[in-house]
């Protein structure tokens, strides 16, 4: 298993895990780009958002529910936060396991990149 996120979800690599259930795992980013920077990943290996199929509906709902829960827990729900995923190298994807960045605790600019 060479995917670092698969190893984290399986408990084979260390991470500051904030949430884990049967579908998703959430942990702090090791290179934070905001005061709150949490990664939310499916436990199932999906390379990117391009691999999501209709049978993943429940997984996507869980990801968004966990994001809302963590944003509240981290104290950024009221002030605002950004939830983003990248697909492909040109978009900035560096780990090819679907993941969402929950970013908060500072003003976000637009456009983002």
N, C-alpha and C positions, 0 to 999 in steps of 0.2 A: 504494500500500500504506500505509494509515493506521494499521494496528495496530502499536504499538510493539514487541510481542513478535515479530511476523512480521519486522519490520525487523531486530531483534536476531538472530534465527535465520538470516536471510539475509546477515548481516554488513554491513548498511546503517546500523546504529545501534550506538553503542559500549556495551559492557557488560563487566564483569569476569567473563568466561566461564571456568568451572571445568571444564566437560565439554561435549562436543558429539559427536554421531554422526549417523547417517542418520535417526533417529527423534526424538531429544530434544536439548535444549540446557539447560544449567544455568548460572546466573549469580548473583552476589551481588545482593541487594535493595538499591536505592539509599536506602531508608528503613528500615533494619533495626529490628526489634522484639525482637531477642535478639542476643547476641554472635555466634551463627551464624544467619544468615538467608539462605537460598539459595532461589531460584525455579527450579523444574524445569518446563519447558514442552515440549509436543510441537512439532515443527517444522511439522507440519500445523496449519492454523488450525481449531480447534474452539472455539466461543464459551465453552462451559462443560462441566461434567460431564454436563449434559443432552444433549449432542450425541454422547456416546460410544455406539457400537454394537458388536455382537458382533465385527465385523471389526477392532476396535481392541484385542482381547485382548493381542496382542503388544506394543502400545504401552504398555498399562498395566503389564504385567510389566516392561518396560524402565524405566519411570518409577520403580517400586518398587526395582528392582535398582540403578539409579543413585542413588536416595536412600540406600540402605544403604551403597553405596560411598562417597558423599560424607560421610555421617555418620561413617564410620570415618576417612576422610581428615582430617576436621575435628576429630577427637578427641571427638566427642559420642556415639558409638555405645554405649559402655558405660554412661555416666551417664544416657542417655536423651535422646530428641528427639521432637518432634511433627511430623507430616506432615499438612497440612490443605489443603483446597481449598474455595472459596466458590462458591455458585451464586446469582447475582442480587444486586441492590442491597441488599436487606434483610439478606442474609447477609454483606455487606461486599465483594462483588466490585466492583472499580473498573476493571479491565482485562478486557475481554470476549474473552479468549483463555485457554483452559483452562491453569491453572497450579497447581502444588503448592508450598506454603511448607514448607521444611525449617527448623525452628526448634530451637535447642539452645543449651547453654552457660549456662542459668539454670533455676531451678525454674519449672515451668509450673503455673498454678493451674487449678482446675476449680470451677465451669463457666468456659469460656474467655471468654465475652462478656457 
